[in-house]
Amino acid sequence: MRVDLFDFDLPEELIALRPARPRDSARLLHVPATGSLEDRIVRDAPSLFRPGDVLVFNDTRVIPAALQAVRPSRDAKGPLVRVTLNLIERMGADTWRALARPGKRLKRGDGLFFDEGLFASIVDKGEDGAIVLRFDRADAELDGAIAKIGAAPLPPYIAGKRETDERDAEDYQTVYAHRDGSVAAPTAGLHFTEELLRRLDEAGVVRTHVTLHVGAGTFLPVKSEDTADHVMHAEWREISDETAAIVNRAKAQGQRVIAVGTTSLRSLESAANTDGTVRNETGATDIFITPGYRFRVVDGLWTNFHLPRSTLFMLVSALAGIERMKAAYAHAIAQQYRFYSYGDASLLWRSQ
């Protein structure tokens, strides 16, 4: 499909630079499979689900992957070069792939100095501008140093407009985050509070988790003109025996399965059998969902509002229908919904 089919005009002022406080006070656009759109609030969520519905959350935890370093001058009289980095993929006990600015001033063999005495050498630089760093420590010792000096890895459309601060360390993490590994938040889950989760439990909604560590693909735009030419970056995910059993039991009983976030949806669909059952599975997935995809597991999706021409807008269009989603986004823009990672939410039901 042509990528320009998924384009739309978004006023820049609708890009949220801070989340709603409290989290569940964010707005929620309810998009049923048929009928009228509904303007709601996130805390209305329990009224939108049925007893026995299964909500599948992604319990990954964001690491403080935004780092600052300096590169010494290559001659005795030159100035230090200050470098901003975002770790995007762990490649070994002491090795990370990263995006760096200013990337053009870095080359293989350069050394980077961080706070806490941490040092890394650039051992490779790809054509996409990403660099490979080999640190002077490994495993838990390296993780501890990164935790001390790193900050929340806000996406470029936020980080380019304001400084990351202490509030982001809490704001850019779900309340149920459990397993370290992501370099970007599964942002649909940022709307949930402990109180809202308790109310969902009381309403008879079943909660379970998958783990998908959000990786480099989150930061990369679709540059091709046709979806067939776009290559998705693989991300590690795990579906436990318990979660597979809960989902499969729900499907067998005719209950609905709702993914909280596109990462949860992609985890489930990438582990689905032809009969709609889910395998307990660990490993990488690079599933790319566009209109025409036949969903096997997921009946609904709780998600944020996504970028034009993005793989995520393609995914929601596959679930709810491209014309339905264009109408929903036009409504959201007209009603001043807030977009992207810190923005408002939508609840979409699969097109019949």
N, C-alpha and C positions, 0 to 999 in steps of 0.2 A: 504494500500500500504506500501511497505517497505520504511523506512525512508532513507536507504542508496541510493535509487534511486535519491535522491535530493542532493547528495554529489558532491563536485567538489573541486579541488585544487586551492587555492587563494594565490598568493604571498603576504606576509605580508606588503611589501612596497606599495601595492595598497590601503591599508586602509588609508583614508583621515583623517588627524588630524586637518586640518583647511579647511574651505570652500573656494570656488573660490570667488575672489573679482574682479569686482562686481558680485553679485549673478548670474546674467543672462549670465555671461561669462563661466559658467560651460559647459561641453560637454553634448551632448544629443544623445543617440543612438535611432534612429527611427526604430521600428520593425513592419513593416506592416504585415497584415494577410498572405499575400503571397508575393513572390518576394524578392529582395535584401535588406539587412540591409543598413541603411544610417547613416553615421557619420555627426552629425549636432552640432549646438551650441544652448543653451537654448533660446537665443534671437531670434532664427529662428522660435519659436513656432507659431506665428500668421500665417505663411505660411503653417502650417501642419493641420490647422483646417478649417472648412467650416463655412460660415455665418449660424447662427442658431444652431450650435453645442452648447451643454451645458456643461460647466466645473463646477464640484462640488468640492468646497474646504472645508476643515475642519478648522473652525475658533476658535478652542480651543487655549487657551493661556497657555504656560508652566509656572508653578510656580517655584520659586527658591528652589527646593526640596532637594538639596544637603546641608547637615548641618554638622557642626563639634561640638563635645561635649567632656567633660571629665567625667570619672567615678572615684570617689574617691576610694582610697584603702580600702579594707575590714578590714585592720588592721592599726593601727596608724603609722607604720613605712614603709608601702608599698608605691610605686610610684603611681601617677595618671595614669589612662589608657586613652589614647586619642582615641576617637571613631569617625569614619566617617559613616554618615548615608545618605540614600536616602529614603525619604518618598515615599511610593508607593500606599497607599490607605487610604482615610479618612473614619473613622469608626464612627465618632461622632463629636460633637461640639469641644471637647477637646482631641480627640483620633485619632491617626494615626497608621497605620501599616507601618513598615519600614524594609529595609535591612540594616544591620550594619556590620562593620568590625572594630576590630576583633570580630566576633560573638561568638566565643567559650569562650571568656572572660566575656561575659554578661550573666546574669541570671535574672529570675523573682524576682522583689523586688529591683533591683538596681536602683539608682538614677543617672540621667545624667544632667550635668550643661552646659548650652549654654551661649553665649554672650547675652547682653541686659537683663541679669537677668532671662532668661527663664530656667525653670526646668521641667523635665519630669521623671516619674517613669515607669519602665518596668513592665507592668501588665500581660504580657503573652509572651511566646516564642514557636513558632511552630517547628515541625519536619523539616520543610524546612529551618530553620534558621532565618526566619523573626520574628521580635519582634513587640509587640504592646506597644505604648507609650501613657501615659496619661499625658498631660501637665497641668501646673498650671494656665492656662488661656484658654479661649475658643472663638469660633466664630471670629468676626472681630479683637478682640484684639490679638488672636493667629495668625491670618493671617498677621497682621501688624508686629508682631515680626519675623515671618518666612521671610517675605519680606525684613526685615532689615539685617538678618544674613545669609540668604541662598544664594546659588549660583546655576548656571545652572546645572541641573542634567545630565551631559554628560554620554553617555553609557560607560560601562566598557572598551571597546576596544579603547576608546579615553582617558578616565580618568586614565586608568592604564599606559598611556605612557607620559602624561604631566599634569601639573597643570591647573585647570580651572582658567580663568582670566576674566577681565572686557570685553574683546572682545566677549566672549561667551554669555554674557547677551543679546547682540544684535544678534549675529550670530545664536544662537539656538532658535530663535523666528521668526515666519513668519511675514511679513509686515502687514498682515491682521488679526493677532491674536486679539481676542476680548473677549473671555469668559474664565476666569481663571479655571483651573482644571486639567491640564495634568502634569504628572511627567516625560514625555519624549515628544520630539517635533514630530509633524507629518511632517517628514523630507522632503517629496517630495515637500512640499510647500516652503521650504527654498530657492528654486531657483528663485522665483518670486520677481520682483521689482515693485514699483509703476508705473514706466515707461512701463514695459512689460504688466502689467494689463491694462494700458491705451491703448496700441496698440492692445491688444486682443479685447477690447471694440470697437475700431475703425474698426476692421476687422469683426464685427458683431457677435462675439462669446458672448454667454450669460453666465454670472457668477452667481452662487448662492452658499449657504453654508449649511453644516450640522455641528453639533458639536459632536465630540466623544472625551472624555477625555482619553488620552492614559495612560494606567496603567501598572501594574506589569508584564503582559505577555511579554512586550517589552524586558525585561531583562532576561527572562527565556528561556533556550535552550530546544529543544525537546530531551528528554532522552529515550523515548521508541523506540523500534525497528520497530514498526508498527504504521502508522498514526491513526489507529482505537483506539489505547491505549492512545493517547495524549489528555489531558484535557486542553481546552483553558480557560484562565481567563476572566471573564465577565468585560466589560467596559461600562460605561454609555454613551448613545448617544441620540441625539434629532434631529428629522427632522420636520421642521416647516410646517405649512399650505402652506406658500408661496413657499418653496422649493419643496414640494410634487406637488404642482400645476404646477410649471415650468417644472419639470421632466416629469410629466404625459402628459403635453401638447406637449412637445418635442417628446415623444414616439408616441403619437397619430399622429403627423405630419411627422413621419419618420425621425426625426432628431436624431443625435447621442448624447449619454450621456457619458461623459468622467469623471472618478473619478480622482481627484488629490490626490494621496496617497491611500494606502491600507486601511486606516481608513475610508476614504470617501466611498470607494467601499464596505467595510463591513457594513457600516451604511445603505447604499442604499439596498444592497442585503438582509439584515436581516429584512427589512421592506417592502419587495416586495410581492405582491399578485401573484397568479399563472398566471394572464394575463399580468404581467409585470408592472402593475401600482404600485406606491409607496404610502404607508400610512404615514400620518403625525403621528409620534409616538415618545414617550419618554420612556426611560427605558434602561435596560442592554441588551447587546448582547454578546454572546459567539460563534458566528458563526465561523466555521472552514472550510475553502474552500480548497479542494484538487482536483486533476484531476478527472474528472467524474462529477463534480458539473455542473448543468445547470444554466447558468447566465440568469437572468430575466430582468435586467435593464441596466447594464453597457456594453457599446460597446468598450470602450478604457480605458487605465489606464496610468497615468503619475506617475512614481515611481522611487526610487533610486535603486541601486544594492544591493542585500541582501546577508545575510550570507548563507553558505552551510548548508543544513539540517534544515533550519528554516521554520517556518510556512509561512513566507512571500514569500520565494522562491517556496513553494508549491502552494501558491495562484497565483503567476504569471504564473506558469506552468499550472495551471488549466485554466487560461484565454487564454494564447497564445499557449499552447501545450508544453509538457515537452521536446520533442526533439528540438522544435523551440527555447525554452528558453536556453537549454544547448548550442546550437549553438550560440545564442546571447551572452551568458556569456563568451564562449570561445573566441569570437571575441573581446568582451570588455577587457578581460584579455590580449589578444595579442596586442591590441591597447593601453594598459596602461590607461584605464579608471580608475577613482578613485571610491572606493567602500564605502558603508555604509552611516551613517547619514550626514556627511559633503562631501559626494562624488558627482559624476556626476548623470545625470538623464537618464531615458529611457521613451519612449512613445510606449506603446504596444497596439495593436489592437486585438480584440477577434478573436480567431481561428474560421473559418467557418466549 
